[in-house]
């Protein structure tokens, strides 16, 4: 594993999480004494179960660590000292060359069974477009992993809100699949919506699978992606509302201390690049959602499931791209809110902290500022 001091930029998230960061070190601090945590860990290896996972945009030279072309990878950082993250840690990317050997060396597994179990969970983190708790929870449960709920910060309130949102979204679909003319949320409708939002296999979805004429595997994968689209649609309204206040706060944020000439050029340039990139990301997300909306409307209004079936079959690719973009936006807005709750127009940060924050934002959005600091 490589020496990694980028953990310093994550210190502000020590106690918070975003869709780009899964901080198992903090989760252990909060839940380590609970029996449920010990009985159903995310990872068997204690070292891995207190690591920090990051959806990381690869820098020049890092892509060479992989046999296939990648732009975003999942980084594991194992802190040198869990009590003092400023000391840094060692890191490795899931799936990079010699990854399994590095994992064995770091975790000292007692058996191949334990190793395989952790590798299977790591594969889930590797394939998901973000570390959103809802998606992570649903994917793990769907793949048969029993993990304590403390690893997923989606609150009961959020689950209820998502149910209510999804109920409005799919009410007509339920009516079509069941042959009912009543689109109100009766008991039958709620039962089917619960099944749609559940990762468990459920015979109650058979009418929908038959209507879409999908195989079991395609239906299972398509429905998971469909749940993800609902999750992102539910969140994108909030992202859009929070974007403008964030832009104002970031533009007005001042650096404390004496600035070098390069810093004076870098700060305004980086802020502009972040805003431009986030606007493009939000537009791209809305365009992807529009594809979903059109396919869904065709199925409901014309009672023609063909377009929606084709959408579900192509959903994984769209889902991954949208997940990457929403993950980046969520991380940036969540980080800023954590630093300044709520975002203000008179925020002040130390020059070094502001520089690292803006560099992190630029990296997450895949943009580069043309100054010496970048």
N, C-alpha and C positions, 0 to 999 in steps of 0.2 A: 504493500500500500504506500501511496505517496504522501509526503508531508503536506498538510493543507491548513493554511491559516485563514482561509476565507470564512471560517466559522465566526470570526470576529464580527462580520457584518450581520450575523444572525442573532447577536446578543439581544437586540431589541425585541426579538421574537421569543425570548426565553420566558415562556408562560403564555404565548399566543401561537397560533398556527394559521397557515393559509393553505390554499390549494396547491401551492408549490413546495411547501415545507411540511414534513411530518416529523415532529420533534419527540422522539420516544424517550429522550432523557428527561424532559419535563413531565411526560406522562408517568414515568416511573416515580418521580418525586411526589406527584400528587396521588398516586394510587398504589405504590409499591407495597404497602402494608395490608392491602385488601386481599382476601382469599380469592375473590373472583379474578383479580389480576394475575395472581400466581397460578391459578388453575387453568386459565385460558389465555396464555400469552400470544402475542402476535408472532414471535419467534422463539424457538427452543433455546438458542444460544443466548445467554445473558448479555454478552458483549453486543450482539446484534440488536437485542431488545432494548438497549439504551442508546442506540445510535441516532443520528439525525439524517433524514432522507430528503433530498432536494431534487426537484425537476430542474435540470441545469442545461442552459444553452451552451453547446460546446464551443470552446474558443479555438482559434487556429492552432493546429498541432494536436488537439485532443481527439479530433475525429479519427486520427490515425490509430488510436487505440482499439478501434472496432474494425471487424472484417467487412462490414457493410456500411454504406453511407448513412450517417445520422446527423441531425442538427440539434436534437434534444435528447439527453440521456438522464438516467436516474443515478444520482451520486449518493454514496453512503459515506458519512463522516463519523468516525469513531473518536470521541473526545479523549484527549490525554487525561483530563481530570474533569469528571462530571460536575464537580462542585465549582469549577472555575473554567468556563468555556473560553476565556481569553487565552488560555494556554494552547489553544488550537487542537489539532487532531490529525489522524491519518485518514485518507480517503481512497475510494476505489469506485469505479462505475460498474453498475450491474451489466453483465454481458460483455465487458471488455475482454481483450485477450488475457488468458491466464487468470480469469476471475475466480474460478472455483478453487484453484490452488491458493490464491490470496485469501479467500474466505476461510478455507481450512486452517491456514496459518493463524489467522486472527481470532478464530472462534474455538479452535481446539475441540472439535466434535468428538463425542464418545462413540458414535456409531454412524453407519451410512444411512440408516433410517432417519436419524435426526437431521443429517445434512440434507437429504432429499426433501424432507418436509420444509425446511427453511428455504431451499432453492425454489420449491414450488410457490411459496408465498412471495419470494423475491420476483418471480416471473410475473405475478399479478401486478406488482408495483411497476415492473418494467413495461408492461403492455398498456397500462392505463394512461390516458393522456394527461391526467393531473392527479393530485392526491386529495381531491375533494372527498370529505368524509362519507358522503352519501354513496358516491360511486365506489369508493374503496370497500365500504361495508357490503354493498350489494354484490360486488364481484366476488369477494371472499366467501360470502355465504352461498352464493350460487355455485362456487367451486367446492363447497363442502367443508370449508374451514370454520371451526368454532372458535371465535375470538371474543374476548370480553368487550362490552360496549364502551368501556373507557377509552378505547383507541379511536373512537369515532365521535367527534364533538358535535355532530348534528343533534340539536336539542329536541326534546319532545315537542316543544312549541313549533320549531321549524318543520318537523315531520307532519304536524297537524296542518300547518300552513300549506305545505306542499300537497298534502292530500286534498285540501279544499281547492287549490289551484288546479290540480290534475282532474278533480271531479268536474269542474267547469269545462276543462279542455276536452275530456273524453266522454262526456255525457251522451253526445249524439252517437259516438262509436259504440257505446254499450247498447244503446237502443237498437242500432242497426244489427249488431252481432246477435242480440237476443230476440230480434223480431218484434220488439216492443215499440208502440207509438208514444209511450210516455218517457220523456227525457228528463223527468225530475229525479232527484236523488232519493229513490225509494230503497228499500232494503236490498232488493236484487242488484240495483245499480251499485250501491256501496260495496256489496260483496264482490262484484266483479272488478271494481276499481281497486279494492284492496289486493285482489289477486294480481292485477296488472302491475301494481307497485311493489309486490313482494318478489323476492329472489327465489322463493320456493316454487318447485314445479306444482302446477295446480290444474286439475281437470276442468275447473271452471273456465279456463281459457281456451278449451277445445273449440267452441263455436268461432272464436276469433281466428284461431289457427286454420280452421277449415275454410272460413271466408276468404282468407288471404292465400290459401292453397300453398302453404309452406311446409317443408320438412321439419321434423323436430329440431334438428340442429340449427337450421336457418331461422326458425321461429324463436328459439331460445336466444340466439345471438342478436337477432333483430329487436326483440323486445327489450333486451338489456340496453342496447343503444337508444331505443325509443325512450326508455326511462331516463337515460342520460340527457336526451334532448329536452325532455320536460323539465329536468333539474336545471339545465342551463337556461332554458326559456324563463323559468321562474326567477332565476338570479339576474338575468340580463337587464330586466327592468330596474332593479336596484343599482346595477353597475352604471347604467345610463344616467340615473338620477344623481348618483354620487360623483360622476366624472367631472362635471363643471365646477362644483365646489372644490374638488381636488386640484383641478387645473389652476384655479385662482390662488389657492393656498400655496401650491408649489411655486408658481410664478413670483409671488410676493415673499416667499421664504428667504430670509437673509442669512448669510454666513457670519458667524461670530469670529472676530479676530482679524489680523492683517492678512490680506490676500495677495498672492503673487500675481504677476501679470497674466500667467497662463490660467490661473484659477478665475480671474476676472473674465476671461474669454470662455472658459469651459462651462461655468455655471449657467449663464443665459443660453448658450448653445445647446447644452444637454437638456435643459428644461423644454426648449422648443422641440427638440427631437422626440422627447418622451410624449409630448402632447400630440404631435403629428402622428406618431406610430400608434398611440392608443386610439385616436380617432379612426385610423385605418382598420385597426383590429375590431372596433365596435361595429364599423360598417360591414366588415367581412362576416362577423357573427350574425348580424341582422340579415344579410343576404343568404346565409346558410339556413337560418330559421325560416326565411321566406320559401325556400325550396321545400322544407318540411311542411309548412302551412299549405302550400299549393297542392302537394301530394295528398295531404290529409283531407283538404276540402274537396278534392276530386272524388275521393272515396266516399265521403259522406253525402255530398250534394248530388253526385251522379250515380251513387251506389255502384261505383266501379273500383274495386280494390286493386286493380292492376298497377296503377301508378304508385300507390302506397306500398304494395309488395315490392316493387322495384326499388323504391326509396329505402325500405328496410334492408334489402340485400346489399345496397351500396352504402348503407348508413355507417359501417365501421370506419371507412375512410373519411367521410365528412365529420363523423363524431370525433375522431382523433385530432383533426385539424382545428375544429371548434374548441375542443378541450384544451389544446395547447394555448390558444388565444385567450380563452376565458380564464385559464389558470394564471397566465401572466398578468392580466388585468386585476384579477382578484388579489394576487399577491401584492401588487403595487398599492392598491387602494387600502387593503387591510393593513399593510405596513405603515402607511402614512397615518391612518386612523389610530393605530396603536401608539405612534409617536405623538400625534396631536389629536386628541379626542375632545370635541370634534375638530376637523381641520379649520385653522384660522388664517386670516389674511395678514397676520403679523408674526408668523412663526419664525423662530431663530434656532439654528443648529450650529454647532462647532464646524468650522470649515472642513476639517478632515471627515467628520461624520456626514456632512452634506455631500462631499465628494464621493464617498463610498456608496451612499444611498443612490445618488444619480447614476453612478457607474453600474450599480446592481440593476437599476431600472432599465438602463440602456441595454445591458446584456440580456435581460429577460425578454425585451422586445425585439432583440436582434438588430439594433441600430448602433452605429458608430459615430462619434462626434469627432470632427476633424480638428483636434487640437492635440498638443503634446501630452496633456493629461490623459486623454482617452486611450 
